Amino acid sequence: MPEGLTDEGGKVLEVFLPKELVDIGVAPDLQRFFDAMIYKLRRNAHKGHWDHLSLDTAFADLGGEVEELTGAIASGSTAEILMEAADVANEAMICANIALAGKGL
């Protein structure tokens, strides 16, 4: 694993996929995207948890990630698009969790 990272002490998540989604074949797409999201969260783990962020700050960060995704799309690099899309999804997840915690509303 790059950068001296290991899988020691990790946790396996299990996600239920309804038959309708299995039937249309999205499982591999979701797995690839989830893997990218986890990879990007792991790369940024040094920043810590987002419980110290306000919703306004997280939402501003989301806008920055969307701009980076826009640049990746313009570049045409599929790897960069995947990584930046994962950053957008992660930042959206952070916004949702801050809101669910009742912060910043």
C-alpha positions as CSV (number, residue, x, y, z in Angstrom):
1,M,0.0,0.0,0.0
2,P,1.4,3.5,-0.9
3,E,2.8,5.9,1.7
4,G,3.4,3.3,4.3
5,L,-0.4,2.8,4.9
6,T,-1.6,-0.6,6.0
7,D,-5.0,-2.2,6.3
8,E,-4.2,-3.2,9.9
9,G,-7.0,-2.2,12.3
10,G,-9.5,-1.4,9.6
11,K,-13.1,-2.2,9.4
12,V,-15.2,-3.8,6.6
13,L,-18.5,-2.0,5.8
14,E,-21.4,-4.0,4.4
15,V,-23.8,-2.1,2.1
16,F,-27.2,-3.5,1.1
17,L,-27.9,-3.0,-2.6
18,P,-31.6,-3.4,-3.5
19,K,-32.4,-5.8,-6.4
20,E,-33.4,-2.9,-8.7
21,L,-29.9,-1.6,-8.5
22,V,-28.3,-5.0,-8.8
23,D,-30.4,-5.6,-11.9
24,I,-29.2,-2.4,-13.6
25,G,-25.6,-3.3,-12.9
26,V,-24.5,-0.4,-10.7
27,A,-22.7,-2.5,-8.1
28,P,-19.2,-2.2,-9.8
29,D,-19.7,1.5,-10.2
30,L,-20.6,2.0,-6.6
31,Q,-17.7,-0.1,-5.4
32,R,-15.2,1.9,-7.5
33,F,-16.7,5.2,-6.3
34,F,-16.8,4.1,-2.6
35,D,-13.2,2.9,-2.9
36,A,-12.2,6.3,-4.4
37,M,-14.0,8.1,-1.6
38,I,-12.3,6.1,1.1
39,Y,-8.9,6.5,-0.6
40,K,-9.4,10.3,-0.6
41,L,-10.6,10.4,3.0
42,R,-7.6,8.3,4.0
43,R,-5.2,10.7,2.2
44,N,-6.7,13.5,4.1
45,A,-7.0,11.7,7.5
46,H,-4.2,14.0,8.9
47,K,-6.8,16.8,8.8
48,G,-8.9,15.0,11.4
49,H,-12.6,14.7,11.8
50,W,-14.9,17.5,10.7
51,D,-16.7,17.9,14.0
52,H,-14.9,21.2,14.4
53,L,-16.1,22.7,11.1
54,S,-19.2,24.9,10.7
55,L,-21.7,24.1,8.0
56,D,-20.8,27.3,6.3
57,T,-17.1,26.4,6.1
58,A,-17.9,22.9,4.9
59,F,-20.2,24.2,2.3
60,A,-17.6,26.7,1.1
61,D,-15.1,23.8,0.9
62,L,-17.7,21.8,-1.2
63,G,-17.8,24.7,-3.7
64,G,-14.0,24.5,-4.0
65,E,-14.2,20.8,-4.6
66,V,-16.8,21.3,-7.4
67,E,-14.4,23.8,-9.0
68,E,-11.6,21.2,-8.9
69,L,-14.0,18.7,-10.5
70,T,-14.8,21.2,-13.2
71,G,-11.1,21.5,-13.9
72,A,-10.6,17.7,-14.0
73,I,-13.5,17.4,-16.4
74,A,-11.9,20.0,-18.6
75,S,-8.6,18.1,-18.5
76,G,-10.2,14.9,-19.7
77,S,-8.3,12.8,-17.2
78,T,-10.6,10.0,-16.1
79,A,-8.4,9.3,-13.0
80,E,-8.5,12.9,-12.0
81,I,-12.2,13.1,-12.6
82,L,-12.8,10.1,-10.3
83,M,-10.6,11.5,-7.6
84,E,-12.2,14.9,-7.7
85,A,-15.7,13.5,-7.8
86,A,-14.8,11.5,-4.7
87,D,-13.7,14.7,-3.0
88,V,-17.0,16.3,-3.9
89,A,-18.9,13.4,-2.5
90,N,-16.8,13.4,0.6
91,E,-17.4,17.1,1.2
92,A,-21.1,16.7,0.6
93,M,-21.1,13.8,3.2
94,I,-19.3,16.1,5.6
95,C,-21.9,18.9,5.1
96,A,-24.7,16.4,5.7
97,N,-23.2,15.0,8.8
98,I,-22.5,18.5,10.2
99,A,-26.2,19.3,9.6
100,L,-27.4,16.0,11.1
101,A,-25.4,16.9,14.2
102,G,-27.4,20.1,14.4
103,K,-24.5,22.4,13.8
104,G,-24.8,25.5,11.7
105,L,-28.5,25.4,11.0
